[in-house]
Amino acid sequence: MALINCAECGKEISDKADTCPRCESPVNKISKTQKMETTIRSIGKYEATGFLLILIGNGTYLTGNGGIVWVGILMVIIGIAVFLGGRMR
């Protein structure tokens, strides 16, 4: 059981309570489904960003010459890190 603050009066109450015992304000609860949907959406953003960095970096590496090749390699490395970070969240 965790303690949270009431949004109305600020008193610490149980996260299991339906209403605040002091002001009887309803406790806003986020359902497990809403938490999962938010997590899935945020993970998808990281994966998509990482994938785009990999694609752009790969294209830069393959078409570049000289100093720009290193930019492509760096983008691919960062893209892989972002993609894997999104997968492990």
C-alpha positions in Angstrom: 0.0 0.0 0.0 1.4 3.4 -1.0 0.4 6.8 0.2 -0.6 9.5 -2.2 -1.7 13.1 -1.7 -5.3 14.0 -2.2 -5.7 16.4 -5.1 -8.3 18.5 -3.2 -7.0 18.9 0.4 -3.4 17.5 0.1 -3.8 14.9 2.9 -1.9 11.7 2.5 -4.3 8.8 1.8 -4.0 5.2 0.7 -3.7 4.6 -3.1 -6.4 1.9 -2.5 -9.0 4.4 -1.2 -11.9 5.4 -3.5 -12.4 8.7 -1.8 -10.4 11.0 0.6 -11.6 10.4 4.2 -11.1 14.1 5.0 -12.8 15.9 2.1 -14.5 12.9 0.4 -13.1 13.9 -3.0 -12.9 10.9 -5.4 -9.4 9.6 -5.9 -8.3 9.6 -9.5 -7.2 6.2 -10.4 -5.6 5.2 -13.7 -6.6 1.7 -14.8 -4.0 -0.9 -15.6 -5.2 -0.8 -19.2 -4.6 2.9 -19.5 -1.1 2.5 -18.0 -0.3 -0.3 -20.5 -1.5 1.8 -23.4 0.6 4.8 -22.3 3.7 2.5 -21.9 3.1 0.9 -25.3 2.8 4.3 -27.0 6.0 5.7 -25.4 7.9 2.5 -26.3 6.8 2.8 -29.9 8.1 6.3 -30.1 11.6 5.3 -29.0 11.6 2.3 -31.4 10.4 4.4 -34.3 13.0 7.2 -33.6 15.8 4.6 -33.3 14.8 2.9 -36.5 14.7 6.3 -38.4 18.2 7.2 -37.0 19.5 3.8 -38.2 18.0 4.3 -41.7 19.2 7.9 -42.1 22.6 7.0 -40.7 22.9 4.0 -43.0 22.0 6.2 -46.0 24.5 8.8 -44.9 27.2 6.3 -44.5 26.6 4.6 -47.9 26.4 7.8 -49.9 28.9 10.0 -47.9 32.5 10.5 -48.5 35.2 11.7 -46.1 34.0 13.3 -42.9 30.3 12.6 -43.4 30.9 8.9 -43.2 31.5 9.3 -39.5 28.3 11.1 -39.0 26.5 8.2 -40.6 28.2 5.7 -38.3 27.5 7.8 -35.3 23.8 8.1 -36.3 23.5 4.3 -36.7 25.1 3.7 -33.2 22.8 6.2 -31.6 19.8 4.8 -33.4 20.6 1.3 -32.2 21.0 2.5 -28.6 17.6 4.4 -28.8 15.9 1.4 -30.4 17.2 -1.0 -27.8 16.4 1.4 -25.0 12.8 1.5 -26.2 12.7 -2.3 -26.3 14.0 -2.7 -22.8 11.7 -0.1 -21.1 
